[in-house]
Amino acid sequence: MEEFLKKWGEAAYTTTGFFWMALWAFVLGYIISSMIQVFVTEKRMQKTMGEDENKSVLLGTFFGFISSSCSFAALASTKSLFKKGASFISSIAFLLASTNLVIELGIIISIFLGWQFVVGEYVGGIILILIGWLLIRIINPKKLIEKARKNLKDNEAEEEQVDSDWKQKITSEKGWAKVGKKYKMEWGMVWKDVTVGFTIAGIVAVFIPDSFFQALFINSGNGNTDFSFFEILEHIIIGPVAAFLTFIGSMGNIPLAALLFGKGVSFAGVMAFIFSDLVVFPILRINAKYYGWKMSLFILFLLFTSLIGASLTLHYAFDIFGVLPDPSQVKITDSEYFKLNYTFYLNIAFLIVSGLLIYLGFFRNKGVKYKMSEMAPKSKLLENILKYTAFVCYLWIAGGLIVKFFIN
């Protein structure tokens, strides 16, 4: 019992430390994301994404890059763009870019995993899009695309959107009040995933022995970085399976990715795990609701094949240039998370900025309305499970911290 209490306290402290390390990055990322979504409207995107295929893929990638990293928001935006006339491949490019190339994800990855994984995330995101584009060109599923577009046009209401000048918005207090409202919405979309993800990361770091990872991922552990092709392929396939079982968003998965790498999983396997936020069951079900099961399974095939190709390409490219990251660079536990360093001062600064935005949006400008972007239809059962799991996580963390500092 004493050993369990000690580990409970350590797990809760590790979870809190992980979140403290990442707090300023979350705030910065969501402020940037909120600004872009307020100042650049979806209507403006739709006008430019239905013409030349090459141009539309580039634009889809760019608009994805500047959009939200929330998978459910990305699914809804992708559906809207596709329905309004964007080509299928440019819509897929937007979907992949909005979950893999976004700014806030790169910042979080840099904190937990280092620069190689940031490069891998952005270069890999582009490779994902290129492989998806190539597969669509080869397979050319015209009938499937036509049927999916027809499904979308049934019983869909047009959204009213005012496309005002972004320069006028950015210089007005009302514009920044809308940013404050959107910023709160961004947190509202991810708080459950982040809570559960960081809590699981703390539990895994303390309670799960290295032998478990060595059994799950062939030849991992012991500082090994010399994997055979089939070992890397096994890591790449098991990575999405692990992501499927957690079904939390990419932002919440990053501490878990750091743990996997620290436990000896290959670079390719960890990148596959990070890329897997769009191949989990809730996403499959939502795509089926939008486009039908055939198209949903085709999208799953596209994404899974692309992430295998991208992960393999990244691993061997990094190996050729001699820049494969070393698992020892990832520090899983740190007894001094809360020391006075740049993280502390950045967190305080960005918490003040958060408070200012919330004040502008909800107290000083109560009458300013901001219509929330459409979200994909989440399962109420899954959302309730996730919500109550998050509440249990808070109790776990609070109890563990009490045990660590006042009892054990």
CORZI-V43768 format. One record per helix or strand of 2 or more residues. SS is the DSSP state (H for helix, E for strand). FROM is the first residue (numbers start at 1). LEN is the number of residues. If there is no record, write none. Layout:
((SS	FROM	LEN) (SS	FROM	LEN))
//
This chain:
((H	2	38) (H	42	6) (H	53	13) (H	71	13) (H	88	13) (H	103	10) (H	115	25) (H	142	12) (H	166	5) (H	173	35) (H	210	7) (H	229	18) (H	250	13) (H	267	12) (H	281	11) (H	293	28) (H	327	3) (H	342	23) (H	380	28))
//
